[in-house]
Amino acid sequence: MITTVTTNTAVDVATILDSLAVGGVNRSSEATLHPGGKGVNVAKAVRALEADVVATGFVGSGPFASSLRAALNDAGVEHDFVEVAGDTRLTFVLYDMTGGSETIVNNPAAYAVAAADVARLSEKVGEYAARSSYVVFSGSLPAECAPETYRDLIQRATAAGARAVLDTSGPALAAGLRGAPFMVKPTLTELEAVLERRLRSQDAILNGCAAVQQMGVEVVVVSMGAHGALATFGDERYVVPAIPTDVVSAIGAGDAMVAGIVVALERGLDPPKGLAMGCAAAASSLRRYEAGVPVADEVAAMQPRVRVECV
């Protein structure tokens, strides 16, 4: 089983507009609600790839949280959240069909997280890690949580026998690395921030990955959008160009990549096949409005098109 942890869950409101008039009145042609937050996106993608998953983390106690749970039920995603005071936040995504752009409004957490809530989550992480091959920690932390929260949760998961995967940014990433997760998936900007230097070439980026590995990380995957990904698995270095595909929405593509890699590794596939599955899952996710929902058959068809080069 794979467990995902989302400390900042959300309900995504996706609104499709013929065109976006900034400062004017906009009328949508369609609006839908989707369960969101990066770890939730990973859970949806893992389930879409036909692997067993449970989603945990924090969720509010209001109607938006109820909508999130109901949508996960509909998607067949098992969940066991720590309920906290307040409600789950809303995130707004505006799709401009004429301009071909998407505008995202990320709201802060609408719930309050106390120290006792973090302790409850730690207990759940330990419980599910003992039954999981991988525990994926994704997204930002609520304002009340110290940057070291992921570090502590990663150590709890590792002690229980699972491999920890971290996908976050800023101080939470820097502190989380001190927990020595098995894998991290920063963007190039996030990697540069952690190392406090610009990485201007492929070799520099791969050397940056190696520097992160020296902190106790086994796998580093740097996602670079349309430029594909660079990765280090132990002593091996890989270059993975993106495969061309129609793009409807880029939201959640990185989460789908994490899901694809982890599912492949859980199934015993080697690193090149894991990277191919991750990139194919990201490409499949790009074709849809809802974040983190690749299609298994589509991913299988795309994988042979992904060129993974060991350098």
Buried (B, 14 or more C-beta within 10 A) or exposed (E): BBBBBBBBBBBBBBBBBBEBEEEEEBEEEEEEBBBBBBBBBBBBBBBBBEBBBBBBBBBBBBEBBBBBBEBBEEBEBBBEBBBBEBBBBBBBBBBBEEEEEBBEEBEEBBBBBEEEBBEBBBEBBBBBBEEBBBBBBBBBBBEBBBBBBBBBBBBBBBEBEBBBBBBBBEBBBBBBBBBBBBBBBBBBEBBBBBBEEEBEEEEBBBBBBBBBBEBEBBBBBBBBBEEBBBBBBEEEBBBBBBBEBEEBBBBBBBBBBBBBBBBBBBEEBEBBBBBBBBBBBBBBBBBBBBBBBBBBEBBEEBBEEBEBEEE
